[in-house]
Amino acid sequence: MSIFVIEGGHKLNGSITPQGAKNEALQIICAVLLTPEKVTISNIPDIVDVNKLIFILSELGVKVNKVKEGTYTFQADEVNLKYLESEKFKKDGSSLRGSIMIVGPLLGRFGKGYIPRPGGDKIGRRRLDTHFEGFIQLGATFRYNKEEHFYGVEAKKLKGTYMLLDEASVTGTANIVMAAVLAEGITTIYNAACEPYLQQLCKMLNSMGASIKGIGSNLLTIEGVKKLSGCEHRVLPDMIEIGSWIGMAAMTKSSITIKDVSWDDLGVIPRVFQKMGINLERKGDDIFIPAQENYEIQNFMDGSILTISDAPWPGFTPDLLSIILVVATQAKGSVLIHQKMFESRLFFVDKLIDMGAKVILCDPHRATVIGMNHEYSLKGTTMTSPDIRAGISLLIAALSASGTSTIHNIEQIDRGYQNIDERLRAIGAKITRVGAI
C-alpha cells in the first residue's frame, strides 16, 4: 500500500500527453476473443485495470505478446473455457468490473459466457441488467448463482432481433454488439450508447469483417457474419485524462499544453470547461491552457446559476463531474453539480470541505459549490481516495492547496492513470510516492 505526499501551491509548466483511453481499451481487448486470428492493439495504457484484464485473457488461453510499450498482439485460437468455471476465475474476474465485457464475445463465438459479480468503484449501483437482457433477447439462457454471485449465459445459436435498451449503457451496448456480430440474421439496437469509445469498437469490428451500420448514432444495425478476422487498431487518447489536465492547469494557475488530444472526439468537454471560465485554445490537435489568475463561471442567459450535469453521449461524461466540482471551488461564482447516474460519487466532497472548500451537498446527486476566486487557498490535509475519479480530483485539490497533503488508497488512482506521479513531476509538481505510513 502506497501513498502520495503532495506539496501544494506550485505552478506547473510544460506539455503532457494523455494515455490511451482506459474505457476504450477494456472493450477493445475483450473483442480479441471474437476471432482465432492475431489482433494488434496500440496505445494501450499501462494501468491496473487494463493489466488485470490482459492477465485474465492470458489465463483464458489467449496468446498475449507485448511488442513494445503500449502495443500488444492477442491471439485467441486456443481458448480454455474451463477456466471460466474455476475458483481462480471467480477470484480474478470479481476484482475488475471491466471483466463483464468478456461475456458477449464468448457467448457469440463459443455459445457460453460466465462472470462473477464484478468489482470496481464504489460509486453506487451499477446494474448488469442491460447486458443480460440483451443476451436473452438474442436467444441466450440466463442463470445466476445467488450463493456465489456467479452469472452465466448459454446459447446453441444466437439469432438477431430488435431490442430497445432500458438505458444507454456503454459497456452494455458494447457487450451486446460483440455478441450480435456473430449472431444469425440482423440485430437492431435502439437507445444504444454512442460514445467515441463505442464507435471505436464498432469500427474495429467492421475492420475484422463485421457489418455494423449507424455508428455514432443511438440506432445500430448489425448483420451477423459467420467469422471475424484479425486486425490492427489504435486506442484513442483518454478524454478523462484530458479533462483532468485542463482542471489541474486552472486550479494551479499553470500554463500547460495537452498533446495529441483527438479534439474532434472530445464532444462538449472543452465547452463545459469554457463555461467554467477556463481559457483554452486549439492548436492543431493540441489543447493549450494559458496561466490564469482567475476564472469566472458563466451564468445561464437569464442570470440563474449554472447547472452542470452528466448525460449519455453526446452529453457531458459523468467521469468528469468530480473534476468540474473541484475546479469550481476556486472559481469566481457558483455552480450546481448534478450527478444523475451514480448516487455515491459526490460523497468525497467532505474531504474538500475539510480543505476549506465551500460546498453544500444537497443530496446524494447534487452539490452546490461557492467558488472562492483564489482569494483563499485550500489547505493541505490527509485524505483517502474512494474511487478513481474522486482520487484524481483530490490530487488536483492537493496540488493547488497551501501546505502538504497526503492521499491514501492511491491504488484507486493507479487503476485509471498511468505513472501519474512521474508524469506530473516532469511538469513541475511536487509529488512523491512512498510506502504506507
Secondary structure, DSSP 8 states (H G I E B T S, - for coil): -EEEEEE-S---EEEE---B-HHHHHHHHHHGGG-SSEEEEES----HHHHHHHHHHHHTT-EEEEEETTEEEEE-SS--GGGGGSHHHHHHHHT-GGGGGGHHHHHHHHSEEEEE------SS----HHHHHHHHHTT-EEEEETTTTEEEEE-SS-B--EEE-SS--HHHHHHHHHHHTTSBSEEEEES----HHHHHHHHHHHHTT-EEE-TTSSEEEEE--S----EEEE--B-HHHHHHHHHHHHHTT-EEEE----GGG-TTHHHHHHHTT---EEETTEEEE---S--B----TTS--EEEE--STTS--GGGHHHHHHHHTTSBSEEEEE--S-TTTTTTHHHHHHTT--EEEEETTEEEEE--TTSS--B--EEE--SHHHHHHHHHHHHHSBSEEEEE-THHHHTTSTTHHHHHHTTT-EEEEEE--
